């Protein structure tokens, strides 16, 4: 990478955050277009026998594979980061509710037995998926770009890594004492987003992070772990982890 890549005008096409957001929107458009194409083959063409079975298999393979991988990756990377800020927390709740609706409709499609059930579920999924992807692209991404502590290019790189089947690298210790207070929580939630089940990191802070713990509880319920390593009076260290998946 040459040095010129570090020079950009904020808010223009040279801004890394703008480019990263455009790349993510393009991926969402591609996913929706591919889904609609596969669904149209099943619902609009007069296919019989083996040809219809093959088209249905391509559709269900896509939604159970790539689509579900995308939903899991965006929740882990984008939603988890945005959930760490008061200005975007309600937006994340709305997105996660819409995501649950997408997942339910995917389940309906995968469990459909008749041609009518497949067509109904496929059409319903097209509608709810379009709404979800549009909200993510037009509302969440701009909000993340304005969120202190959130780095959109890094988040998009993380997303690509997960979609490519890779794992996210991250430091074992996050020291936020020198970070301005208003930018800490999104940075911490972004670090948490990089954890795989069973992994953890140590947060170093200059006060007891009880407000942060309440935010984690409100956002992640029992899916996180919290263990004090050091409790003041000048430094607090907390081991924050992503709970292991139940067997």
N, C-alpha and C positions, 0 to 999 in steps of 0.2 A: 504494500500500500504506500503510495507516495504522499508527501506532506500536503499536497493540494487538497487531499480528501478531507482534511480537517478544517478547511475554510468553507464557510457556508453563510447564507443569509437566512436568519430565522424566519419561519413562516412561508418560505418559498420552496420550490422543487429541489433546491440544493440542501435543504435542512434534512439531516438524517431521520428525524422524527417523522417528517412529512413523507419521506421515501419509505420508511418502514410501515407507516400506516397505509400507504398506497399499496404496498406489497401484500399486506394482510387483507385489505379489501378485495384485491384481485383474487386471492386464494378463496375468499368467501364466495365471490361471484363464480369462480370455477366450480366449487363444490355444488352450489345451487344449480348451475347449468348442467353439470354431469348427472345430478340426481333427477332433474326434470326430464332429461333425455331418456334415462333408463326407465323412469316411471311412465313416460309417454309410450314407449314401446310396449309396455304391459297393458296400459289402460286404453290406448287409442287404436292400436293396430289389431286387426282380426287374425290373431295367431291361434294355432291349434296344436295339440299334442306336444311333441318334443320341442318345437320352436318356442312355444309359450313357456314351457318348463325351464328352458335355458334362459329366456328373458327374465323370468321371475328369479332365477338363481343369481343372475348378474345384479339385479336390483337388491336382493336381500344381502348378498355378499358386500355390496357397496355400503349399505346403511349399517350393517353389523360390524364392518371393518373400518373403512376410512372415515365415515361420518362420525361414528362413536369415538374414534381416536381423536378427531378434531374437537368434539365436544369436551372430552376429558382434558385435552391439552389446554384449550382456552380457559376452562374453569380453573385449572391448576395454576396457570401463568397469569392471565389477564384479570380474571375475577378475584383471585386471591389477593393480588396486589391492590386492586381498587377497593377491596373490602376493608383495607387498613386506613381509610380516610373518611371522615364524617361527610364530606361533600359527595362522595360516590357510593357510600354504603347502601343507601336505599336503591340506587340504580342496580347494584350488584344483586340485591335481593330480587328485584324484578326480573333481571336476566336469568337468575337461577330458577325462578318459578317457570319462566318461559322455556328454559332448557329442560326442566322436568316434563313439560308438556311435549316437547320434541321426543324425549326418551320414551314416554308413554305411547306416543303414536308409532315410534319405531317398533316397540314391543307388539303393538296391534298388527302392524304389517308382517312381522316375523311369525306371528301366531295365526295369521289368516289362513283359512282352509279352502275357501271357495273363490272363484274369480271375482264375484261381487265384493267379497270382503277385502280382497287384495286391492281392487280398484278404489274402494272407499278409503281404505287406510293410506294408500299411496297419494291420493289427492289431498287428504287431510294433512299428511306429512309435508307436502309441498307448500301448503299455506303457512303452517306454523313454523317451518324451517325458514321460510323467506322472512317472516316477521322477526325471528330470533337473529338471523344474520344481519338484517337491516339495523336493528337496535344496537347490535354490537359494533357495526361499522360507523353508523352516523352519530351515535351518542357516546358509547363507551370509549372508543378510540380518541375522539377529541378531548374527552374528560381526562383520560390518562395522560395525554400530551400536556395538559395544563396542571397536572397533579405534582406538587413538589415531592421529590424522592422517587418518582417513577421514571424509568428510562425506557421509552418506547422501543428504540432500536434493539436494546438488550432483551426486552420482553419478546419481541418478534423473533430474535435469534433463538431464544429459549423455546419458543413455540415450534420453530422449524426443527430444532434438535429432537424434541419429543415426537413430532410427526414422522421424523426419519427413523424412529426406533432407538434413538440415543438416550443417554442419561445426562442430567445437568450437573456440571461441576460447580462447586461453591466453597467458599472459605469456611473453616470450622468455627471461627470466631468472628462475630460482628460487633465492633466497638462503636457505639453511636454517641459517645460523650462529646465528640467534637462536631457532631452534625446538628444543625439548627433544629430545635424542638419540633417545629411545624413540618419538617420533612422526614422525621424519624419513622413514624408508623408505616407509611407506605414502603419505605426501604426495608423494614423488618418483615412486613408481610410478603414483599417480593423475595426476600431471602427464604422465608418459609415455603414459598411456592416452588423453590428448587429442591425441596426435600422429597425423597422417595419414602414410601412407608417404612418405618423403622429407623429412619435417619434423624439426626438432630444437629443443632448448632448451639453455640454459647453466645448469649446476648450479654454485652457489657454496658452498663448504664450508670449514671451518676445519681439515680434515685430509684426507689422501689417501683418497678413498672406495673403496679396494680391496675391502672387504667388500661394498659395494653392487654393485660390478662383478661379483663372484662370484655374487651373487643374480640379477643380470640375466642372466648366462650360464646359470645353472641354470634360470631361468624362460623366457627367450626365445631361448636358443641364439644363432644368427647373425642373428636378426631385428632386432637393435639395433646402433647404432654408438656408438663411444666415442672421443673425441678430447680430449686434454689441451690446454687453452688457457693455463693457468697452474699451476705446480707448486710451491707453497709459497714460503718456509717458513711463512708465516702464513695464506695464502689459496690455495685450490685452485679452479680453474675447469675444468669438464669439459663438453664439448659432447656431449650424449646425443641420439641420433636414432633414428627408426624407419626401418629399411632400406627402400629402394624395392622394390616388387614386381618380380620378374623378368618379362621380356617373354614 
